[in-house]
Amino acid sequence: MSLRIEPTEGALVLTIDRPKTHNALDRDLTRRIAEAVRAAEADPAVRGIVLTATGEETFVSGGDLHEIARAVREQAGPSVVLDMYDDLVVLETSALPVVAAVQGNVYGGGCELLLLCDMVIVEAHASLAFRHARMGLSPAWGGLTRLVERVGPIEAPRLMFSAEKVGAEEAARIGLVNEVVPKGTSRERALERIGRIAGNARDVVAAQKRALTAVRAAMRGDAIERERATFAEVWGGPVHQAALDAFFKRRG
């Protein structure tokens, strides 16, 4: 099972569980996430969602490179990855608040996943890296647009162009994440956040989140479609293929 679903008092905990791939996102997993979020919305007892992952080393390593490499070999188009956005964006558009409990390092598409969450709590030992450039790609799931929204036009180019790692404290300083907590406590803190939200009326919180979503959509215009076009432009190109080859060569 790639996604563990655990109801708790007032919250639904979704735990990404693909240790052999360092919790990489494939199409099956993104579908499961979307299905779980929609089911939670239909349950009036659920007041929020906690998104976390197994292990201490990695939260999400990005898109599943085995799935991506197979698509490139078969000359499949970029929709193989782009279509996963329709599932992942449910985290942002859901009426329920979504809090990410980050217990390990986050890379590439994993960072885009965090940007779809309403709040992000990161353990102190974790680091984050938008390493798309090193893989010969650009974000596919709205990461460029949301990164500018989150950290501004000064920090966003640094993170994207350099693909450098930033530690948890720096991520909080620049506004990429909400809070840094000690190792092993992110899930507990995320549940506390949901518990505090549950003190307010569910319908009112849902209305606020719908309004936030509408405001962001109005401000974005066609920005996300523009960046998805850029992803399609570089998909399967020589730099992308060389990066995949180098990755699998390192893995033996």
N, C-alpha and C positions, 0 to 999 in steps of 0.2 A: 504494500500500500504506500503510495507516494505522498499521501496527505492524511494525517491523523486528525480526526475531528472529535473534540472533547467538550461537551456541554459542561459549564460550571454555573454557579449561581449568578444569573444575570448576564453572563458572557458566553461566547462560543470561542474556544481556542482552536485555531487551525495551525497545525505543526507540519511544516514541510519535512519530509522524511525520505531523502534519497542520498544516503551517505556515500554510496559508491560513485556518485557523480558530483560530490560536494554540494548536494542540494541544488543542482542545476534545474532550470525550468524547461520542461518539454511540453508538447501540446496536450498530452493526457493530464499532466499536473495542472496546467492553467484551466482546463475545463473543470477539473475537480474543485479548484478554488472558486470559480464562478458559481458552480452548482451549490456549494456549501454556503456562499454568501447569500444567494437568492433564497435558500431554505431558511436561513437565519432571519432574513427580513420578514418571512411569513410567520415567524414564531413570536408572538407578543411578549413572551418571557425573556427574549434576548434583547439586551440593551446596548450591546456593542460586541466587536470582534477583536480578538488578539491574534495577530499573525506572527508566528515564530518558527523556529527550525530546530532540528536535532543536532547534537554535537556541540563542542565548544570552539571548534576551529573556524567553521564557515557557516554563515547565515544562508546566503545564496551566491553561487559562483557565477551566475549569469545564465544565458541560454545554454541548452544542452549541445555541446559541440559535436557530439556523435550524430545527433539528429541533423544539425546544421551541415556538417560535412557530407552526410549522405545525400542531402538535398542538393548540395553544390555538385557532387559527383554525377547525380542524375539530371543535372541541368534544370532543376526545378526553380521556379521563380521565387522572388523575395516574399511572396504571400505566405510561404511556409512559416516564416517568422512574424510577418506583419499581422497576420490573422489572429495571432495569439493575443494581440492587444484588445480585441473584442471581449475576451474573457477577463483579462487583467483589469481593464478600466472599470469593471463592476465594483472594485474596491473603492474607487473614487466616487462613483455615482450612487452607490448604495445609500439608503436613508440611515443606515446604522454607522456610527463612528467606528473607524478602524485604527487600532493602535498596533504598531509594529514593535515587537520585543526582540531586539537584535543581540544575539548571544555569540556572534562570531563575525569574521570578516565578510565584507560585501563587495562584489565585483560586477562591473558591466551592467547587464540587464537586472541584476539584483538591486543596484542603486536605483534604476528606473522603477522597480517594484516598490521601493520605499517611498518614492516621490508620489505614489498613488495613495498612500496611507495618510490619514488625518494627523497622526502624531507618530513620532519615531523616538523610541527609547533605546539607547545603545549602551552596552556594557563597556567598561573602561578599557579593556584590552583589545577591543575590536578596531579595525580600520576599514576605510571605504575607498574605492578607486573606480572611477569611470574609465575603464580600460578599453573602451571601444576602439580607439585609434590604433592600439597595439594589435588588434585583431582585424585591422583593415576595414572597419565598419564605422557607422555613425548610429546613434540611437534609433530604435525602431518603434518604441512604445511611448513616445512623447517626452523622453528624458531631457532633451535640450530645452524645450519650452518650460517644463516644470522646474528645471534647474535654475534657469534665469529668474523664474518667479520666486524660488526659494532663497537663493543666495545673491541674486542681483547680477547685473551685466559686467561687474568687475571680476568677481570670483569664478563665474561660470566658465569663461574661456580658459582660465588657468587649469581648472579641474578636467575639462574636456581635452584640451590640446596636449597637455603633458601626460595625462593618464596616471598622474602621481597618486600615491596613497596619502590619505589624511587620517590622522588618529581621531579617536572619539572626541577628545576635548576640542581640537580644532574644528571638527565638524559642527559641534555645538556653537562655537564662537562665531562661525560664519553663517549660522542659521540653517544648516543642512539637516540637523536633527534637533529635537526638542530638549533632550535631557541625557546626561551620562550617569550611569549607576554602577555600583560594584559588580564584579564578575559573579554570575549566577543569580542575579536578582532582577533581570529585565522583565521576565514573565510576571513575577509578583507585582512589580511596579506598574506594569501595563494593566493588570487586573484592578489595581487600586484606582487607576485613572478611569476605567470603565465604571467602577463602583461610584466614583464621585459624579460622573455623568448621569448615572442612574438615579441620582437624587433629584433630577429634573424630569419634566414630563416627556415621555418618549415622542409624542407627536410634535412637541415644540422643537426638540433637538433635530428631529427629521426635517421639519420645515426649515430650520436654520441651515442644515447641510444641503438641502435642495437649493436654497438661495445662494450659498457659497459656490455650488457647482455651476449655477446659472451665471453668476458674476464672472467666474473664471472663464467660462466658455465665451462670454461676450468680450472679455479682454484679450483672449487668445486669437480670435478671428480664425484665420486658416493656418496658424503657425504650426500646428501639429501635422497637418497634411503636407506642409512644405518640408518638414524634417523627415517625414516618412518617404517622401520622394527622393530625398538625399540618400536615405538608406538603400532604396531600390537602385539608385545610381551606382553605388559602390559594391553592392551585393555580387558575389561570385567573380569579382574582378581579380587581377593578378596579385594585388596586395593582400586581399582577403584570402585567396587560395594559398599564398605563401605563408600567411600566418597560421592557417589550419595545418598545413604540412609541418611547420616547425613545432606546433603544439604536439601533434601526435608522434613526431620523432623524439621529442623530449620524453614522452610517456612510454617510449619503446614499442 
